[in-house]
């Protein structure tokens, strides 16, 4: 799964972000349901059309999916929220076939769609900073 693979990669390659019950890196959880003030949530988003190739069968074969990934970092401190988003930006942007996965999924590329940017504050006055990525992964 995309979120598992990316979260594991971030956890392995960052000293600031950690998975687990006491960690601050979360997968596909609504931020409102997370009590911690400082955390990062990962969300799989719709991306672009799949890449298809001709096959000898009855139709085109889908070879690649192109999902997007949204990262939202939250903290009472703008600097902390921005720093955590920047850490993920630095770790993921430009990855090309280098994301090791336990699932065997092959990722061809992960590219940031923009630099981290502020979403403002949530209703509890915590800063939200987001960054989005386009991902290309092999199917099968």
DRENFI-584349 format. One record per residue (C-alpha): x, y, z; residue in one letter. Coordinates in steps of 0.5 Angstrom, whole numbers, plus 500, padded with zeros to 3 digits. Example, Ala and Ser with C-alpha at 12.3 -4.5 7.8 and 13.67 -1.06 7.14 Angstrom:
2
525491516A 527498514S 
This chain:
140
500500500X 502507498X 501510505X 505504509X 511505504X 512512504X 511512512X 516507513X 521511508X 520517512X 520513519X 527510517X 530516514X 528522519X 530523526X 525528527X 519524525X 517517527X 511512526X 508508532X 503509538X 508515541X 510517534X 508524530X 507521523X 500518522X 497515516X 490517513X 487519520X 483525520X 487531524X 481533528X 481526531X 489526533X 490529540X 497531539X 498538537X 504536533X 504531528X 504529521X 498526517X 499523510X 493522505X 493518498X 489523493X 487522486X 492523481X 493523474X 490518469X 493511469X 499509464X 497504459X 500500454X 498496448X 498488449X 496482445X 490481450X 483484448X 485491451X 490496453X 494494460X 495498465X 502499467X 503505472X 498508477X 499516478X 496517485X 498524489X 500524496X 498530501X 502531507X 499536512X 504538518X 501541524X 503544530X 502550535X 509553532X 509555525X 516554525X 515546527X 510545522X 514548517X 520544519X 516538519X 513539512X 520541509X 523535512X 518530508X 519535502X 527534502X 526526503X 521525498X 522530492X 526527486X 526520489X 527515483X 526508483X 530508490X 524507495X 525500498X 518497500X 517491504X 511490499X 515489493X 511495490X 516499485X 516507485X 518510479X 518517481X 516521487X 516529485X 513535489X 508539486X 510545490X 514547496X 511547503X 505552504X 501554510X 494552510X 493557516X 491555523X 486550525X 480551530X 485550536X 490555533X 495550531X 499551524X 497547518X 503546513X 502542507X 506539501X 503535495X 507530491X 506526484X 507519485X 508514479X 508507481X 508500477X 502496477X 504488478X 
